[in-house]
Amino acid sequence: MIVYKDFIDKYLSDESNFKGNLDTVYIPENVEELKDIVVDCYNKGLHITLRGGGTGLTGGSSPDKNVLISLEKLNKIKSFDKSTERVVIEPCVSLEQLDAYLSNYNYFYPPNPTETKASIAGNVSTNASGARSFKYGATRNFIMKLKVLLCDGTLLTLERGKNFAKDNKLVIKSDDNKTFELDVENIFNTSIKNAAGYYITENMDAIDLFIGSEGTLGIITEIELKVNKKSEHLVGIIAWFENFDDVYKYIANFIQNKEQLTKEDLCPRIIEFYDTNSLMFLREEYSQIPETAKYAVWIEQECELKREDEILSYYYEIISSITSLDDDTWIALTNEEHNNFIKIRHTLPEKTTELVRKLNHTKLSVDMAVPFNRLKDYFEFVENKFKTLSIPSCVYGHISCSHLHCDMFYKNDEEKLIAEKIYSDIIDYGLTIGGTVSAEHGIGKIKREFFYRMYTSEQIDKMKKIKAIFDKKNILDITNLFY
Ligand SMILES: Cc1cc2nc3c(=O)[nH]c(=O)nc-3n(C[C@H](O)[C@H](O)[C@H](O)COP(=O)(O)OP(=O)(O)OC[C@H]3O[C@@H](n4cnc5c(N)ncnc54)[C@H](O)[C@@H]3O)c2cc1C
């Protein structure tokens, strides 16, 4: 199906507002139709941009030129096998659709990125992650099988655990037995949460190359996911702190003892952080936030109901040994109380979005993760930089993965220059201490400059070489990642 010019505006940018160009939008109804469109573009040498939910924050689905293919109609949940806990879906099933479906069976999909209108294929393409990443990690951990259509019409089926690189060579066979041979080595940093570039390591699983490849290698047409049974009970805890050293001590308990906690079924699934400016935004709605609190950490723990007291004692002991604000700790045990905690979590983006929309600001957001042993240095660097700012800012997010969202809001060109300079300084500092320029949103088009700072030109060339193997005419999402 072709959508004509009048309808094209909606497809010109993703949520980053990075606007591109295009002539035609295709919205295929099934994989056969998709294949016809793609092969036609391949024969004509037309550039293709892929779009799922269009919620990306890096311009990844903002079109390059020529053709945009929106996968919005490939949105069926095909099957759920409870015995293997696997779900098979079409690419554009949204997170909210999947969640509603699984709830009927008392199951859930663990990764939990905040934007529930995002498609699962979009999540796979950016290796999205969310609040539950301490226990569950990113999307990658839950992707068991992918069907991928290459631009020349070739189909690949990639199954986790079936095809690993050996002696720095990865061999992938297509469904019709074509062979793709790739040279691989340790380019991708797997020691931190990372969504920047191709997952290339010397012993990689073939499926991992396509996860996080931002639409540059092939089109995901089917996904098999691993899902989990819902926990019987949840304990939520918000602890308050007067200084960052105490925050660090608190979270170190969980990070340094993760293996043991996992063995004892005590690993928290959510560990989220709010800095002083985030609390300032939150205080507009929650005046009961303790007056002297400068930082907050929200933890969510899955458990059996009978372990509730044990778990509360465990947390109280840690909290009271670290912060003098222990008596102010907030607890959630009932559904209503958990929903309130989730509401608090959503209040921060609501408040900052209000700033962006109503007051006509634009947001610039750093998405770095750094090694845990440098987190204090990183936070201090960012906090000191933000103290010099005359524009609104806040730091919050997935502190257990040493991954903080550092947001700045500017409203004119002068403020934009200031924010861009600070952004660039933070990136440079983060890179010197072993960080990644993107921990969860990917590179897309707007973070390429920083991608090229993170990797050497030799490493970028190796990634480009891999792209050329799967996208022979260089037509697919070609301005994502690379110039
Ligand atoms: C309010 C808000 C909150 C957010 N919170 C989070 C968060 O917590 N965690 C997080 O990780 N992200 C978050 N995001 C960013 C965004 O939701 C994710 O990047 C998401 O993965 C994008 O999915 P999408 O379906 O919207 O993809 P799109 O924006 O449509 O596309 C993203 C990329 O995937 C490619 N793509 C799409 N479909 C396919 C396909 N079938 N095959 C191959 N490539 C494809 C596109 O070409 C593009 O490069 C948030 C965004 C917003 C607006």
The ligand as a MOL file (V3000), in Angstrom:
LIG
                    3D

  0  0  0     0  0            999 V3000
M  V30 BEGIN CTAB
M  V30 COUNTS 53 58 0 0 0
M  V30 BEGIN ATOM
M  V30 1 C 8.8440 9.2160 26.4120 0
M  V30 2 C 9.8780 8.2430 25.9030 0
M  V30 3 C 10.4580 7.3600 26.7870 0
M  V30 4 C 11.4190 6.4400 26.3310 0
M  V30 5 N 11.9540 5.5630 27.2150 0
M  V30 6 C 12.8630 4.6650 26.7980 0
M  V30 7 C 13.4290 3.7230 27.7080 0
M  V30 8 O 13.0860 3.6500 28.8820 0
M  V30 9 N 14.3650 2.8720 27.2240 0
M  V30 10 C 14.7650 2.8810 25.9150 0
M  V30 11 O 15.6180 2.0790 25.5470 0
M  V30 12 N 14.2360 3.7450 25.0380 0
M  V30 13 C 13.3000 4.6340 25.4320 0
M  V30 14 N 12.7510 5.5170 24.5380 0
M  V30 15 C 13.1980 5.5050 23.1300 0
M  V30 16 C 12.3900 4.5880 22.1890 0
M  V30 17 O 11.1260 4.2690 22.7210 0
M  V30 18 C 13.1920 3.3320 21.9090 0
M  V30 19 O 14.3820 3.6800 21.2190 0
M  V30 20 C 12.4510 2.2720 21.0960 0
M  V30 21 O 13.2420 1.1200 21.0220 0
M  V30 22 C 12.0680 2.7050 19.6920 0
M  V30 23 O 11.1300 1.7790 19.1920 0
M  V30 24 P 10.1640 2.2040 17.9800 0
M  V30 25 O 9.3300 1.0440 17.5990 0
M  V30 26 O 9.4550 3.4440 18.2790 0
M  V30 27 O 11.2600 2.4000 16.8570 0
M  V30 28 P 11.4550 3.5240 15.7690 0
M  V30 29 O 11.6970 4.8430 16.3970 0
M  V30 30 O 10.3780 3.4350 14.7640 0
M  V30 31 O 12.8220 2.9870 15.1470 0
M  V30 32 C 13.9740 2.8160 15.9240 0
M  V30 33 C 15.0580 2.1500 15.0820 0
M  V30 34 O 14.6760 0.8100 14.7780 0
M  V30 35 C 14.6920 0.5850 13.3650 0
M  V30 36 N 13.6070 -0.3600 13.0760 0
M  V30 37 C 12.2970 -0.2240 13.3150 0
M  V30 38 N 11.6310 -1.3320 12.9380 0
M  V30 39 C 12.5640 -2.1990 12.4530 0
M  V30 40 C 12.5070 -3.5230 11.9050 0
M  V30 41 N 11.3610 -4.1910 11.7890 0
M  V30 42 N 13.6630 -4.1060 11.5260 0
M  V30 43 C 14.8560 -3.4750 11.6500 0
M  V30 44 N 14.9460 -2.2140 12.1390 0
M  V30 45 C 13.8240 -1.5850 12.5410 0
M  V30 46 C 14.4870 1.9690 12.7770 0
M  V30 47 O 14.9810 2.0810 11.4660 0
M  V30 48 C 15.2700 2.8270 13.7380 0
M  V30 49 O 16.6350 2.7930 13.4390 0
M  V30 50 C 11.7860 6.4320 24.9560 0
M  V30 51 C 11.1680 7.3120 24.0620 0
M  V30 52 C 10.2260 8.2080 24.5180 0
M  V30 53 C 9.5680 9.1290 23.5270 0
M  V30 END ATOM
M  V30 BEGIN BOND
M  V30 1 1 1 2
M  V30 2 1 2 3
M  V30 3 2 2 52
M  V30 4 2 3 4
M  V30 5 1 4 5
M  V30 6 1 4 50
M  V30 7 2 5 6
M  V30 8 1 6 7
M  V30 9 1 6 13
M  V30 10 2 7 8
M  V30 11 1 7 9
M  V30 12 1 9 10
M  V30 13 2 10 11
M  V30 14 1 10 12
M  V30 15 2 12 13
M  V30 16 1 13 14
M  V30 17 1 14 15
M  V30 18 1 14 50
M  V30 19 1 15 16
M  V30 20 1 16 17
M  V30 21 1 16 18
M  V30 22 1 18 19
M  V30 23 1 18 20
M  V30 24 1 20 21
M  V30 25 1 20 22
M  V30 26 1 22 23
M  V30 27 1 23 24
M  V30 28 2 24 25
M  V30 29 1 24 26
M  V30 30 1 24 27
M  V30 31 1 27 28
M  V30 32 2 28 29
M  V30 33 1 28 30
M  V30 34 1 28 31
M  V30 35 1 31 32
M  V30 36 1 32 33
M  V30 37 1 33 34
M  V30 38 1 33 48
M  V30 39 1 34 35
M  V30 40 1 35 36
M  V30 41 1 35 46
M  V30 42 1 36 37
M  V30 43 1 36 45
M  V30 44 2 37 38
M  V30 45 1 38 39
M  V30 46 1 39 40
M  V30 47 2 39 45
M  V30 48 1 40 41
M  V30 49 2 40 42
M  V30 50 1 42 43
M  V30 51 2 43 44
M  V30 52 1 44 45
M  V30 53 1 46 47
M  V30 54 1 46 48
M  V30 55 1 48 49
M  V30 56 2 50 51
M  V30 57 1 51 52
M  V30 58 1 52 53
M  V30 END BOND
M  V30 END CTAB
M  END
